[in-house]
Amino acid sequence: MASFDSHLEKIVRRLAMGTSRRGMLSRIGKLMVGSAAMFPVLPIDRALRFAEAEAAPMEDDTKCDYWKYCSFDGFLCGCCGGSPHECPPGTEASKVSWVGTCHNPKDGKNYLVSYNDCCGRTTCGRCACNSNVRERPAYEMNIHNDINWCMANNSSTVYHCTVSLVVGNAD
């Protein structure tokens, strides 16, 4: 074991003599900046199939304090001719969305909830909800709820209402 220690000591001493603290900090900084380019900065395409039913039973999903609306900002589609997870007729789901992590007090678990704007008709104006639990700054677009997400659609950029879909367990 003594030979291993002396060999390792020689390697560390050579490394210490050949590099400075500033040089090492510079290399670590370059590594961090280089790895940041691997993460996406644009909104994430989260086109979802609205035909799939959600597994969680509904409580009172017409109230803003419903657990699934923890990061909701807009008008509930359930009050605008649609349902909590389906866009009303004559509208289409936005191609991009924002995601929140909401706590269901009934089962004590956290869930990933995707919020999709429904686009194509004028603003609904009923059942307005705005909750900003764990909202992030606007430069983190995929988790920011103050964006007109309909601008990603080709056919219509007019916002009507918003649906929320449980997309997975966050625990």
C-alpha positions in Angstrom: 0.0 0.0 0.0 3.0 2.3 0.6 4.1 2.1 -3.0 0.6 2.9 -4.2 0.5 6.0 -1.9 3.9 7.2 -3.0 3.0 6.7 -6.7 -0.3 8.6 -6.2 1.6 11.4 -4.3 4.0 11.8 -7.2 1.1 12.2 -9.7 -0.7 14.7 -7.5 2.4 16.7 -6.9 3.2 16.9 -10.7 -0.4 18.0 -11.3 -0.2 20.6 -8.6 3.1 22.0 -10.0 1.8 22.1 -13.6 -1.5 23.9 -12.9 -2.6 26.9 -10.9 -5.9 27.5 -9.0 -7.0 30.0 -11.6 -6.2 27.6 -14.4 -8.2 24.8 -12.8 -11.1 27.2 -12.2 -10.9 28.2 -15.8 -11.0 24.6 -17.0 -14.0 23.9 -14.7 -15.8 27.0 -16.0 -15.2 26.0 -19.6 -16.5 22.5 -18.9 -19.7 24.0 -17.3 -20.3 26.4 -20.1 -19.7 23.7 -22.7 -22.1 21.3 -21.0 -24.8 24.0 -20.8 -25.1 23.9 -24.6 -26.4 20.4 -24.4 -29.6 21.5 -22.6 -32.5 22.9 -24.8 -33.4 26.6 -24.4 -36.5 26.7 -26.6 -40.0 25.5 -25.6 -40.4 21.8 -25.5 -42.9 20.2 -27.9 -45.4 18.4 -25.7 -48.2 17.6 -28.1 -50.4 15.2 -26.2 -53.2 12.9 -27.1 -56.3 14.3 -25.4 -58.3 11.1 -26.1 -56.5 9.3 -23.2 -58.5 9.5 -20.0 -56.7 10.4 -16.8 -56.3 7.8 -14.1 -56.9 10.1 -11.2 -60.6 10.5 -10.2 -61.9 14.1 -10.4 -63.0 16.0 -7.4 -64.2 19.6 -8.1 -62.3 20.5 -11.1 -64.2 23.7 -11.8 -62.6 25.5 -8.8 -59.2 27.2 -9.0 -58.0 25.5 -5.8 -58.2 22.0 -7.3 -54.8 20.4 -6.7 -54.1 19.9 -10.4 -54.2 23.6 -11.1 -51.1 24.5 -8.9 -49.3 26.2 -11.9 -52.4 27.2 -13.9 -52.8 30.5 -15.6 -55.8 31.1 -17.8 -59.4 30.1 -18.2 -60.6 26.6 -17.4 -61.8 24.8 -20.5 -64.4 23.0 -18.4 -66.2 26.3 -18.2 -65.7 27.1 -21.9 -67.4 24.2 -23.7 -64.6 21.6 -23.2 -63.5 19.5 -20.3 -60.6 19.7 -17.8 -58.5 17.6 -20.2 -60.1 18.2 -23.7 -60.2 21.4 -25.8 -63.7 22.7 -26.8 -64.9 22.1 -30.3 -63.5 24.6 -32.8 -60.2 24.9 -31.0 -56.9 23.0 -31.1 -54.3 22.3 -28.5 -51.1 24.3 -28.5 -48.1 22.4 -29.7 -46.0 23.5 -26.8 -47.0 23.7 -23.1 -45.7 24.5 -19.7 -45.3 21.9 -16.9 -45.9 22.1 -13.2 -45.3 19.7 -10.3 -48.5 19.5 -8.2 -49.1 17.8 -4.9 -52.3 15.7 -4.7 -53.4 15.8 -1.0 -55.7 12.8 -1.4 -52.9 10.3 -2.1 -49.9 12.4 -0.8 -48.0 12.1 -4.1 -46.5 14.7 -6.5 -47.5 14.6 -10.2 -46.2 16.2 -13.3 -49.0 18.3 -14.9 -48.9 19.6 -18.4 -50.9 22.7 -19.2 -51.9 23.1 -22.8 -53.6 26.3 -24.2 -56.5 25.7 -26.6 -56.3 28.0 -29.6 -58.5 29.1 -32.4 -61.4 31.0 -30.8 -61.5 34.3 -28.9 -60.8 34.3 -25.2 -63.4 32.4 -23.2 -63.4 34.8 -20.2 -65.0 32.4 -17.7 -63.4 30.7 -14.7 -60.2 32.6 -14.7 -57.5 31.0 -12.5 -53.9 32.1 -11.8 -51.7 30.1 -9.5 -47.9 30.4 -9.6 -46.7 27.7 -7.3 -43.0 27.1 -8.0 -43.1 29.2 -11.1 -39.7 29.9 -12.6 -38.3 33.1 -14.4 -39.4 33.7 -18.0 -36.0 32.5 -19.4 -37.0 28.9 -18.4 -39.8 28.8 -21.0 -40.9 25.2 -20.6 -42.0 25.9 -16.9 -43.2 29.5 -17.2 -47.0 30.1 -17.4 -47.2 33.7 -18.6 -46.6 33.0 -22.3 -49.1 32.8 -25.1 -48.3 29.2 -26.0 -50.7 29.4 -29.0 -48.0 31.3 -30.9 -46.4 27.9 -31.7 -49.4 26.8 -33.8 -49.4 27.5 -37.5 -53.1 27.9 -38.0 -54.1 30.1 -35.1 -52.4 32.1 -32.4 -55.6 33.2 -30.6 -55.9 31.9 -27.0 -59.2 30.5 -25.8 -58.7 28.4 -22.6 -56.3 26.0 -20.9 -56.5 22.3 -20.1 -54.4 20.4 -17.6 -53.2 16.8 -18.0 -51.5 14.6 -15.5 -48.6 13.2 -17.4 -46.7 11.2 -14.8 -45.7 10.7 -11.2 -43.0 13.1 -10.0 -41.9 11.0 -7.1 
